[in-house]
Amino acid sequence: LKISPAGALVCALAGLLSPVLTNLHLTLFYGYHPVEWAIPAVLVFLIAKEKHSKAWMIICGIFACGIQETTFIFIFGWTAILLKNRKYLLAILTAAGSLGAFFLITGKILPALSPTQGYFQVFQYAHLGSNMQEMLYSPFLRPEIFWGTLFRENNFLLLAILLLPVIPFALFAPEYLLAALPILAAMF
C-alpha cells in the first residue's frame, strides 16, 4: 500500500479510536478475547503480501487462523482477490483448503472437544437449521428465512458501521474489501 507516513498515522489513529475495532471482542464474549490478535495478524499478512514475503504471509495466516476458526472464512475471501489477479490454481487451492479447514474444525474438532458435542457458535444461526449442513443449504431450503434475515435494514446499518473504519484503506486498495465479503456475510 503506497501510503505516506502521515496517511498511515491518520489511518492507525482512526482504527485505534474506532469503537468497531476496539470493542470487537465485546459483541459476544464481554471481555478480553484472543481474537483481538487476529486483526493485527491479518493486517501484517496483507502488508507481507504487498512486500511479496510469502514466509510472513504463511506465518501470519497460520497465527490468525490458530486464534479464531472463522479467520478461515476471511482466507476463503482472499480467493476473490486471487481470481481477480488470474491466479486460478492458487484460488482453487486456497478456497478448498480454507473451507476444508473451517468445516473440519467446526464440524469435527471443536464439537469433539465441546461438552455439548456441538459447535458452540451454531446457536446464533439456529433459525437457519439445526446443524452446519442445514445452515449451508438454508438459502435453498429456507429461502424466505435466509434472504429475509440477510437483507434486514439492521444488517445494512451494521455493515456500514463495520466498514466505516476501513474506508480510508479502501481508497488506497479497494480490492481488499473483496476478501472481507464472506466473513461479513457470515455475520448476518
Secondary structure in CASP SS format (residue, H / E / C, confidence):
PFRMAT SS
TARGET T0000
AUTHOR 0000-0000-0000
METHOD secondary structure of the structure
MODEL  1
L C 1.00
K C 1.00
I C 1.00
S C 1.00
P H 1.00
A H 1.00
G H 1.00
A H 1.00
L H 1.00
V H 1.00
C H 1.00
A H 1.00
L H 1.00
A H 1.00
G H 1.00
L H 1.00
L H 1.00
S C 1.00
P H 1.00
V H 1.00
L H 1.00
T H 1.00
N C 1.00
L H 1.00
H H 1.00
L H 1.00
T H 1.00
L C 1.00
F C 1.00
Y C 1.00
G C 1.00
Y C 1.00
H C 1.00
P H 1.00
V H 1.00
E H 1.00
W H 1.00
A H 1.00
I H 1.00
P H 1.00
A H 1.00
V H 1.00
L H 1.00
V H 1.00
F H 1.00
L H 1.00
I H 1.00
A H 1.00
K H 1.00
E H 1.00
K C 1.00
H C 1.00
S C 1.00
K H 1.00
A H 1.00
W H 1.00
M H 1.00
I H 1.00
I H 1.00
C H 1.00
G H 1.00
I H 1.00
F H 1.00
A H 1.00
C H 1.00
G H 1.00
I H 1.00
Q C 1.00
E C 1.00
T C 1.00
T H 1.00
F H 1.00
I H 1.00
F H 1.00
I H 1.00
F H 1.00
G H 1.00
W H 1.00
T H 1.00
A H 1.00
I H 1.00
L H 1.00
L H 1.00
K H 1.00
N C 1.00
R C 1.00
K C 1.00
Y H 1.00
L H 1.00
L H 1.00
A H 1.00
I H 1.00
L H 1.00
T H 1.00
A H 1.00
A H 1.00
G H 1.00
S H 1.00
L H 1.00
G H 1.00
A H 1.00
F H 1.00
F H 1.00
L H 1.00
I H 1.00
T H 1.00
G H 1.00
K H 1.00
I H 1.00
L H 1.00
P H 1.00
A H 1.00
L H 1.00
S C 1.00
P C 1.00
T C 1.00
Q C 1.00
G C 1.00
Y C 1.00
F H 1.00
Q H 1.00
V H 1.00
F H 1.00
Q H 1.00
Y H 1.00
A H 1.00
H H 1.00
L H 1.00
G C 1.00
S C 1.00
N C 1.00
M H 1.00
Q H 1.00
E H 1.00
M H 1.00
L H 1.00
Y H 1.00
S H 1.00
P H 1.00
F H 1.00
L H 1.00
R C 1.00
P H 1.00
E H 1.00
I H 1.00
F H 1.00
W H 1.00
G H 1.00
T H 1.00
L H 1.00
F C 1.00
R C 1.00
E H 1.00
N H 1.00
N H 1.00
F H 1.00
L H 1.00
L H 1.00
L H 1.00
A H 1.00
I H 1.00
L H 1.00
L H 1.00
L H 1.00
P H 1.00
V H 1.00
I H 1.00
P H 1.00
F H 1.00
A H 1.00
L H 1.00
F H 1.00
A C 1.00
P C 1.00
E C 1.00
Y H 1.00
L H 1.00
L H 1.00
A H 1.00
A H 1.00
L H 1.00
P H 1.00
I H 1.00
L H 1.00
A H 1.00
A H 1.00
M H 1.00
F C 1.00
END
